[in-house]
Amino acid sequence: MNLVTKVVVGLVALVLAARVAAAILELQVLPSGVARVATTAVLLAAVLAGVAWAASRWVRGRARRPPAGPSVE
């Protein structure tokens, strides 16, 4: 997956999380303070999930490369 695809997937996930957060606020079934905490938690979870996914892909990519330096043969 190239960088552009990763960015697009991340932005779509963030937009979906923002929609969930907006729905939590719009439903008004929770007190306003709790709703704010819930929306912040949803957005933070989306961002952290994206960072964790990108980090895991980066680590896997680095593990495939041979170590730098002269080869010992």
Residue, then its C-alpha position, 0 to 999 in steps of 0.5 A: m500500500n503506497l503512502v497516498t492510499k494510507v493517507v486516504v484510508g486514515l482520513v476516511a477513518l478520521v471522518l467516520a470517527a468524527r461522524v460518530a462523535a457528532a452523532i453522540l452529541e446530536l442524540q443528547v442522551l448523555p449529559s453534555g460533559v459526558a458527551r464531550v468526553a465520549t466524543t473526545a475518546v472516539l476521536l482519540a481512539a481513531v487517531l491512536a489506531g491510525v498511528a498504531w497501524a502505521a507504526s506496525r506497517w513501518v516495523r514490518g517494512r524495516a524487518r524485511r530489509p537486510p541489515a546495513g553494512p558489509s556482508v560477512e561471507 
